């Protein structure tokens, strides 16, 4: 990275730790008031990257020279009074989204030289709003792990404790945002890939309603396998240091893929805690969580309750185990789309080794590899009943408060068989794929979910709460995250390393 110093960027003064922990609104205000220029901001961000990225390894590809040209154009727009919503803000993009002129590998050695000619739709919209895209953030190979590592760029570490994971698959994105390397990051989520890293790194993350933000230009699927519609349950969404930033990015990127303008949203109807009726959902029998995770969820609920919200321990009339079974089967099936026919056949052949009632992860994965049209149709019918159960519940409740994940950020574990890995928690070791359980509730039914940081545990690791709302109530989920932000103190910056 040291070679990029040749571009002539001069590290400015006046950018301190408080600044780099601030929201993009603070950065944008400084640009608008001419406290600093877009190139000075980019330079300050890049100097921070050079100093701190060697420890956490959040970034994949980057092009600082192209970013400097974007920043120069932003300065000209400010001078002409033509600044756009994100004018001059340096941002990063998860290395699963195509970026014009900037390598997009999705952690695959086979794509190490792939440089797209055009942006993914959501990236294009951010660029059109004036954002300065200077780097991609690291991912696991084909976004297929809960930790971030690949053969090209290596392992991404958690800025709170580099011996621990930053999460996955948006671990590079979360580590970059938490470290102040960017205003925000555009990431993606199928099985908690935004929500788990947000929780692990102490950030705000949004999994929007399905298809709310176009996913066109995202890998997987591979560039040679373009789909007419996004994969079921997979979404694009932001990671940021404030709830307001989630709202900003949502409003700038949402809308049909071929629309000339982004989506327009009505104002949020309930803006104060005392207007809310909330459900607190914990399930120690089917989906146990670490005591620190439970404490953070309860702390968020109690903060809203003290501020006037009605909070009840209740849940929709759906079976969590059934939700998870259907979700897991569909999710594994989607994952097989990125494998060769021979690899898929190998997993399908193993299905005969499992009894029909076996709900283990290995069994569900094997059955997903051989799923036929009739089996898929039955799963869709069962899912429709579950979706109606959630819809009925949200006619009486504004949101569900629940854990984002069963554990906190854990020590790196890159042992070769993910199915054999375990999650360390206060309630004992849990299966690695239990990281999908609390993510499945919103994903299966296409519901919006935000994660908001709530507290640090006694060891100094961040803990968050997941907020699930009704279909298309994305801004309501963000608004509740904002209320928790105001009540519990918001983003906390990790220690300097």
C-alpha positions as CSV (number, residue, x, y, z in Angstrom):
1,X,0.0,0.0,0.0
2,X,2.9,2.4,0.6
3,X,3.4,2.9,-3.2
4,X,0.1,4.9,-3.4
5,X,1.8,7.7,-1.5
6,X,3.2,8.8,-4.9
7,X,-0.1,10.3,-6.0
8,X,0.7,13.4,-4.0
9,X,-2.0,13.5,-1.4
10,X,-0.9,15.5,1.6
11,X,-2.2,14.4,4.9
12,X,-4.2,17.3,6.4
13,X,-4.5,18.3,10.0
14,X,-7.6,18.7,12.2
15,X,-9.0,15.1,11.7
16,X,-9.1,13.5,15.1
17,X,-10.6,10.3,16.6
18,X,-13.9,12.0,17.3
19,X,-14.2,13.0,13.7
20,X,-13.5,9.4,12.4
21,X,-16.1,8.1,14.8
22,X,-18.8,10.5,13.5
23,X,-21.6,9.9,11.1
24,X,-21.5,10.7,7.4
25,X,-23.7,13.7,8.2
26,X,-20.9,15.2,10.2
27,X,-18.4,14.6,7.4
28,X,-20.8,16.1,4.9
29,X,-21.4,19.2,7.1
30,X,-17.6,19.8,7.2
31,X,-17.5,19.7,3.4
32,X,-20.5,22.0,3.0
33,X,-19.0,24.5,5.4
34,X,-15.7,24.3,3.6
35,X,-14.0,23.3,6.8
36,X,-11.9,21.0,4.5
37,X,-12.1,20.0,0.9
38,X,-13.1,16.7,-0.6
39,X,-9.4,15.9,-1.4
40,X,-8.3,16.8,2.1
41,X,-11.0,14.4,3.5
42,X,-9.9,11.7,1.1
43,X,-6.3,12.2,2.1
44,X,-7.1,12.0,5.8
45,X,-9.1,8.8,5.3
46,X,-6.3,7.3,3.2
47,X,-3.6,8.1,5.8
48,X,-5.8,6.4,8.4
49,X,-6.0,3.4,6.1
50,X,-2.3,3.2,5.7
51,X,-1.8,3.4,9.5
52,X,-4.4,1.0,10.6
53,X,-5.4,-1.4,7.9
54,X,-2.3,-3.5,8.2
55,X,-3.7,-4.7,11.6
56,X,-7.2,-5.4,10.6
57,X,-6.9,-6.0,6.8
58,X,-10.4,-4.7,5.9
59,X,-9.7,-3.6,2.3
60,X,-9.4,-5.6,-0.9
61,X,-8.9,-3.7,-4.1
62,X,-8.4,0.1,-4.1
63,X,-7.7,2.9,-6.6
64,X,-6.7,6.1,-4.8
65,X,-5.7,7.9,-8.0
66,X,-9.2,7.5,-9.5
67,X,-10.7,8.5,-6.1
68,X,-8.6,11.7,-6.1
69,X,-10.1,12.6,-9.5
70,X,-13.6,12.0,-8.1
71,X,-12.8,14.2,-5.1
72,X,-11.5,16.9,-7.4
73,X,-14.8,16.8,-9.3
74,X,-16.7,17.1,-6.0
75,X,-14.8,20.2,-5.2
76,X,-15.7,21.8,-8.5
77,X,-19.4,20.9,-7.8
78,X,-19.2,22.5,-4.4
79,X,-17.7,25.6,-6.0
80,X,-20.6,25.8,-8.5
81,X,-23.2,25.2,-5.8
82,X,-24.2,21.9,-7.4
83,X,-23.2,19.5,-4.6
84,X,-25.3,16.2,-4.5
85,X,-26.4,14.3,-1.4
86,X,-23.2,12.4,-0.9
87,X,-20.8,14.8,-2.6
88,X,-17.2,14.1,-1.8
89,X,-17.9,11.5,0.9
90,X,-15.3,8.6,0.7
91,X,-17.0,5.3,0.8
92,X,-16.1,1.6,0.4
93,X,-18.0,-1.1,-1.4
94,X,-18.2,-4.8,-0.4
95,X,-16.1,-6.8,-2.8
96,X,-19.1,-8.7,-4.0
97,X,-20.6,-5.7,-5.9
98,X,-19.2,-4.9,-9.4
99,X,-17.5,-1.6,-9.6
100,X,-16.5,0.0,-12.9
101,X,-12.7,0.1,-13.3
102,X,-12.1,-1.4,-9.9
103,X,-11.3,-5.1,-9.4
104,X,-14.2,-7.2,-8.1
105,X,-13.1,-10.7,-7.0
106,X,-15.6,-11.8,-4.4
107,X,-12.7,-13.5,-2.7
108,X,-12.2,-15.9,-5.7
109,X,-8.8,-16.6,-7.2
110,X,-10.6,-17.3,-10.4
111,X,-11.8,-13.6,-10.5
112,X,-8.5,-12.1,-9.3
113,X,-8.2,-10.2,-12.6
114,X,-11.9,-9.4,-13.1
115,X,-12.4,-5.6,-13.6
116,X,-16.1,-4.8,-14.5
117,X,-16.9,-2.3,-17.1
118,X,-20.0,-1.0,-15.2
119,X,-21.2,-0.6,-11.7
120,X,-23.7,-2.7,-9.9
121,X,-27.0,-0.8,-9.9
122,X,-26.8,0.2,-6.2
123,X,-23.2,1.3,-6.6
124,X,-24.1,3.3,-9.7
125,X,-26.8,5.2,-7.6
126,X,-24.3,6.0,-4.8
127,X,-21.8,7.2,-7.4
128,X,-24.5,9.3,-9.0
129,X,-25.2,10.9,-5.6
130,X,-21.6,12.1,-5.5
131,X,-19.9,9.4,-3.3
132,X,-16.2,8.9,-3.8
133,X,-15.6,5.2,-4.2
134,X,-12.0,4.5,-3.4
135,X,-11.8,0.8,-2.2
136,X,-13.5,-2.5,-1.9
137,X,-13.9,-4.4,1.4
138,X,-12.8,-8.0,2.0
139,X,-15.2,-11.0,1.9
140,X,-14.9,-14.8,2.3
141,X,-14.8,-16.7,-1.0
142,X,-18.1,-16.3,-2.8
143,X,-19.4,-14.7,0.4
144,X,-19.7,-18.2,1.8
145,X,-18.6,-17.9,5.5
146,X,-19.4,-16.2,8.7
147,X,-15.8,-15.1,8.9
148,X,-13.9,-13.0,6.4
149,X,-10.9,-14.7,4.7
150,X,-9.8,-15.8,1.3
151,X,-6.7,-16.8,-0.6
152,X,-6.2,-13.5,-2.3
153,X,-6.5,-10.9,0.5
154,X,-6.2,-13.0,3.6
155,X,-8.0,-12.7,6.9
156,X,-9.9,-9.6,8.2
157,X,-9.8,-9.0,11.9
158,X,-12.1,-7.2,14.3
159,X,-10.9,-3.7,15.2
160,X,-12.1,-4.2,18.8
161,X,-9.8,-7.2,19.1
162,X,-7.7,-8.4,16.2
163,X,-7.5,-11.9,17.5
164,X,-11.3,-12.1,16.8
165,X,-13.4,-12.2,13.6
166,X,-15.1,-9.1,12.3
167,X,-17.9,-11.4,11.1
168,X,-18.9,-12.3,7.6
169,X,-19.6,-12.2,4.9
170,X,-19.5,-8.4,5.2
171,X,-16.6,-8.5,7.7
172,X,-14.3,-6.3,5.7
173,X,-17.1,-3.8,5.3
174,X,-17.9,-3.7,9.1
175,X,-14.2,-3.5,10.0
176,X,-13.7,-0.6,7.6
177,X,-16.7,1.4,8.9
178,X,-15.9,0.8,12.5
179,X,-12.3,1.9,11.9
180,X,-13.3,5.2,10.3
181,X,-12.0,4.2,6.9
182,X,-15.1,5.5,5.1
183,X,-18.4,7.3,5.6
184,X,-20.3,4.0,5.2
185,X,-20.2,0.8,3.2
186,X,-22.6,-0.9,0.8
187,X,-22.9,-4.6,1.8
188,X,-25.2,-7.6,1.3
189,X,-27.1,-10.1,3.4
190,X,-28.7,-13.5,2.8
191,X,-28.0,-15.2,6.2
192,X,-27.1,-12.3,8.5
193,X,-24.1,-11.1,6.4
194,X,-24.9,-7.4,7.3
195,X,-26.4,-8.0,10.7
196,X,-23.8,-10.4,12.3
197,X,-20.8,-8.2,11.4
198,X,-22.7,-5.1,12.6
199,X,-23.3,-6.8,15.9
200,X,-19.7,-8.1,16.0
201,X,-18.2,-4.7,15.3
202,X,-20.6,-2.4,17.1
203,X,-22.3,-0.8,14.1
204,X,-25.7,0.0,12.6
205,X,-26.7,-2.4,9.8
206,X,-29.8,-2.6,7.6
207,X,-31.2,-5.8,5.9
208,X,-33.9,-4.2,3.8
209,X,-37.1,-5.8,2.6
210,X,-36.3,-8.2,-0.2
211,X,-35.8,-6.5,-3.6
212,X,-36.1,-3.0,-2.0
213,X,-32.5,-2.2,-3.2
214,X,-31.5,-3.7,-6.6
215,X,-29.0,-6.5,-6.3
216,X,-28.1,-6.5,-10.0
217,X,-24.3,-6.7,-10.4
218,X,-23.7,-8.6,-7.2
219,X,-21.6,-11.8,-7.0
220,X,-22.8,-14.5,-6.5
221,X,-24.1,-15.4,-8.9
222,X,-21.0,-15.4,-11.0
223,X,-20.8,-12.8,-13.8
224,X,-21.4,-15.5,-16.4
225,X,-24.7,-16.5,-14.7
226,X,-26.7,-13.3,-14.7
227,X,-30.2,-13.6,-13.3
228,X,-33.3,-11.7,-14.3
229,X,-34.4,-11.3,-10.7
230,X,-32.3,-11.3,-7.4
231,X,-31.8,-14.6,-5.6
232,X,-34.5,-15.3,-3.1
233,X,-33.8,-13.7,0.3
234,X,-30.6,-12.0,-0.8
235,X,-30.5,-8.2,-0.3
236,X,-28.2,-5.2,-0.6
237,X,-28.0,-2.8,2.4
238,X,-25.7,-0.4,4.3
239,X,-23.4,-0.6,7.3
240,X,-22.8,2.7,9.1
241,X,-22.0,4.5,12.3
242,X,-25.5,6.0,12.8
243,X,-29.1,5.0,12.1
244,X,-29.6,8.2,10.1
245,X,-26.9,7.0,7.7
246,X,-28.9,3.8,7.1
247,X,-31.9,5.9,6.2
248,X,-29.8,8.1,3.8
249,X,-28.4,5.2,1.9
250,X,-31.7,3.4,1.7
251,X,-33.5,6.4,0.3
252,X,-30.7,6.9,-2.3
253,X,-30.5,3.3,-3.5
254,X,-34.0,1.9,-3.2
255,X,-36.3,1.5,-6.1
256,X,-36.9,-0.7,-9.1
257,X,-33.8,-1.7,-11.0
258,X,-34.8,0.1,-14.2
259,X,-36.3,3.2,-12.6
260,X,-35.0,6.6,-13.6
261,X,-35.2,7.8,-9.9
262,X,-34.7,6.0,-6.6
263,X,-37.6,5.1,-4.4
264,X,-39.6,7.6,-2.4
265,X,-40.8,6.8,1.1
266,X,-43.6,8.2,3.1
267,X,-42.6,9.8,6.5
268,X,-42.2,7.5,9.4
269,X,-45.5,7.6,11.4
270,X,-44.2,6.7,14.8
271,X,-41.2,8.8,15.8
272,X,-41.2,8.5,19.6
273,X,-40.9,5.5,21.9
274,X,-44.2,6.2,23.7
275,X,-46.0,5.5,20.4
276,X,-44.5,2.0,20.0
277,X,-45.8,-1.5,20.9
278,X,-42.8,-3.8,20.8
279,X,-42.3,-7.6,21.2
280,X,-39.3,-9.0,22.9
281,X,-38.4,-12.4,21.5
282,X,-35.8,-14.7,23.2
283,X,-35.9,-18.5,22.8
284,X,-33.4,-20.3,25.1
285,X,-34.7,-23.7,24.1
286,X,-34.4,-23.6,20.3
287,X,-32.0,-20.6,19.8
288,X,-29.9,-20.1,23.0
289,X,-27.6,-17.1,23.1
290,X,-24.7,-15.9,25.2
291,X,-25.6,-14.1,28.4
292,X,-24.0,-10.9,27.2
293,X,-26.1,-11.0,23.9
294,X,-29.3,-11.5,26.0
295,X,-28.3,-8.7,28.3
296,X,-27.8,-6.3,25.4
297,X,-31.2,-7.2,23.9
298,X,-32.9,-6.7,27.2
299,X,-31.0,-3.4,27.7
300,X,-32.3,-2.1,24.4
301,X,-35.8,-3.2,25.3
302,X,-35.6,-1.7,28.8
303,X,-34.3,1.7,27.4
304,X,-37.3,1.9,25.0
305,X,-39.6,0.8,27.8
306,X,-38.4,3.5,30.2
307,X,-38.9,6.0,27.4
308,X,-42.5,5.1,27.1
309,X,-42.7,2.1,24.7
310,X,-44.9,-0.8,25.6
311,X,-42.7,-3.9,25.6
312,X,-44.0,-7.4,25.9
313,X,-42.3,-10.8,25.9
314,X,-44.3,-12.4,23.1
315,X,-43.8,-13.7,19.5
316,X,-45.8,-14.4,16.3
317,X,-47.8,-17.6,16.0
318,X,-45.1,-19.3,14.0
319,X,-42.8,-22.2,14.9
320,X,-39.2,-21.0,15.1
321,X,-37.9,-24.5,14.2
322,X,-40.0,-24.6,11.1
323,X,-38.9,-21.2,10.0
324,X,-35.3,-22.2,10.4
325,X,-35.8,-25.6,8.6
326,X,-37.3,-23.9,5.6
327,X,-34.9,-21.1,5.6
328,X,-31.8,-23.4,5.9
329,X,-33.0,-25.7,3.1
330,X,-33.6,-22.7,0.7
331,X,-30.4,-21.0,1.7
332,X,-28.3,-24.0,1.1
333,X,-30.0,-24.5,-2.2
334,X,-29.2,-21.0,-3.2
335,X,-25.6,-21.6,-2.2
336,X,-25.4,-24.6,-4.5
337,X,-26.1,-22.4,-7.5
338,X,-22.5,-21.2,-7.3
339,X,-21.1,-24.8,-7.4
340,X,-20.3,-27.0,-10.3
341,X,-22.7,-29.8,-11.2
342,X,-20.2,-32.4,-9.9
343,X,-19.8,-30.7,-6.5
344,X,-23.6,-30.4,-6.1
345,X,-23.9,-34.1,-7.1
346,X,-21.5,-35.1,-4.4
347,X,-23.6,-33.4,-1.7
348,X,-26.8,-34.8,-3.2
349,X,-25.5,-38.3,-3.1
350,X,-24.9,-38.0,0.6
351,X,-28.6,-37.3,1.3
352,X,-29.3,-41.0,1.4
353,X,-27.2,-41.2,4.6
354,X,-29.6,-39.1,6.6
355,X,-33.0,-40.1,8.0
356,X,-36.0,-37.9,6.8
357,X,-36.5,-36.5,10.3
358,X,-32.8,-35.5,10.7
359,X,-32.7,-31.7,10.9
360,X,-28.9,-31.5,11.4
361,X,-27.1,-29.0,9.2
362,X,-25.3,-31.7,7.2
363,X,-28.7,-33.4,6.5
364,X,-30.4,-30.1,5.5
365,X,-27.5,-29.2,3.2
366,X,-27.5,-32.6,1.5
367,X,-31.3,-32.5,0.9
368,X,-31.0,-29.0,-0.5
369,X,-28.5,-30.3,-3.1
370,X,-31.2,-32.7,-4.5
371,X,-34.3,-30.6,-4.0
372,X,-36.8,-31.0,-6.8
373,X,-39.7,-28.9,-8.1
374,X,-42.3,-30.7,-5.9
375,X,-40.2,-30.3,-2.7
376,X,-39.5,-26.7,-3.5
377,X,-43.2,-26.0,-4.1
378,X,-44.1,-27.5,-0.7
379,X,-41.5,-25.3,1.0
380,X,-42.9,-22.2,-0.7
381,X,-46.4,-23.2,0.5
382,X,-45.2,-23.6,4.1
383,X,-43.4,-20.3,3.9
384,X,-46.5,-18.5,2.8
385,X,-48.3,-19.6,6.0
386,X,-45.3,-18.3,8.0
387,X,-45.3,-15.0,6.2
388,X,-49.0,-14.5,7.0
389,X,-48.3,-15.3,10.6
390,X,-45.8,-12.4,10.7
391,X,-48.1,-10.1,8.8
392,X,-50.9,-10.8,11.3
393,X,-48.5,-10.2,14.2
394,X,-47.4,-6.8,12.8
395,X,-50.9,-5.6,12.7
396,X,-50.7,-5.4,16.5
397,X,-47.0,-4.8,17.1
398,X,-44.6,-2.3,15.6
399,X,-41.4,-4.4,15.8
400,X,-39.7,-7.4,17.3
401,X,-36.6,-7.0,19.4
402,X,-34.4,-10.1,19.3
403,X,-30.7,-11.2,19.2
404,X,-28.7,-10.5,16.0
405,X,-26.6,-13.7,16.6
406,X,-26.1,-16.2,19.4
407,X,-22.6,-15.0,20.3
408,X,-20.2,-12.1,20.3
409,X,-17.1,-11.8,18.0
410,X,-15.1,-14.9,18.6
411,X,-11.5,-15.9,18.0
412,X,-10.6,-16.7,14.4
413,X,-11.4,-20.3,13.5
414,X,-10.5,-21.2,10.0
415,X,-10.5,-25.0,10.5
416,X,-11.2,-26.7,7.1
417,X,-14.7,-28.1,7.9
418,X,-17.1,-25.3,8.8
419,X,-19.7,-27.8,9.9
420,X,-17.3,-28.9,12.7
421,X,-16.6,-25.4,14.0
422,X,-18.2,-24.3,17.3
423,X,-19.3,-21.0,18.7
424,X,-18.1,-20.2,22.2
425,X,-20.9,-18.9,24.5
426,X,-21.7,-18.7,28.2
427,X,-24.4,-21.4,27.6
428,X,-21.8,-23.8,26.1
429,X,-20.5,-24.4,22.6
430,X,-23.0,-24.1,19.8
431,X,-22.9,-25.3,16.2
432,X,-21.3,-22.8,13.9
433,X,-24.4,-22.6,11.7
434,X,-26.5,-21.5,14.6
435,X,-25.3,-18.1,13.4
436,X,-28.2,-18.4,10.9
437,X,-31.0,-19.0,13.4
438,X,-31.8,-15.4,14.4
439,X,-31.0,-14.2,10.9
440,X,-33.6,-16.6,9.4
441,X,-36.7,-14.9,10.9
442,X,-36.4,-11.8,8.8
443,X,-34.8,-13.4,5.8
444,X,-37.3,-16.1,5.1
445,X,-40.2,-13.7,5.2
446,X,-38.4,-11.0,3.3
447,X,-38.8,-8.6,6.3
448,X,-36.6,-5.6,7.0
449,X,-34.3,-5.8,10.0
450,X,-31.8,-3.4,11.5
451,X,-29.1,-4.0,14.1
452,X,-28.2,-1.3,16.5
453,X,-25.3,-1.4,19.0
454,X,-26.3,-1.2,22.6
455,X,-23.4,-1.8,24.9
456,X,-19.9,-3.2,25.5
457,X,-19.6,-6.4,27.5
458,X,-17.2,-6.6,30.4
459,X,-14.4,-7.7,28.1
460,X,-15.0,-4.6,25.9
461,X,-16.7,-6.3,23.0
462,X,-19.8,-4.7,21.3
463,X,-23.3,-6.2,21.7
464,X,-26.3,-5.2,19.7
465,X,-30.0,-5.8,19.2
466,X,-31.9,-6.8,16.1
467,X,-35.1,-4.9,15.2
468,X,-37.5,-6.7,12.8
469,X,-40.5,-4.8,11.3
470,X,-43.3,-5.6,8.9
471,X,-42.7,-6.0,5.2
472,X,-41.6,-2.7,3.6
473,X,-41.5,-0.9,7.0
474,X,-37.8,-0.4,6.4
475,X,-37.7,3.2,7.6
476,X,-39.7,2.2,10.8
477,X,-37.0,-0.3,11.6
478,X,-34.3,2.3,11.1
479,X,-36.3,4.8,13.2
480,X,-36.4,2.4,16.2
481,X,-32.7,1.9,15.8
482,X,-32.3,5.6,16.0
483,X,-34.4,5.8,19.2
484,X,-32.1,3.2,20.8
485,X,-29.1,5.2,19.5
486,X,-30.4,8.3,21.4
487,X,-31.1,6.3,24.5
488,X,-28.0,4.2,24.8
489,X,-25.3,6.4,23.4
490,X,-24.8,5.2,19.8
491,X,-21.7,4.1,18.1
492,X,-18.6,3.6,20.2
493,X,-15.2,3.7,18.4
494,X,-12.8,0.7,18.9
495,X,-9.5,1.5,20.5
496,X,-6.7,2.8,18.3
497,X,-4.2,0.1,17.3
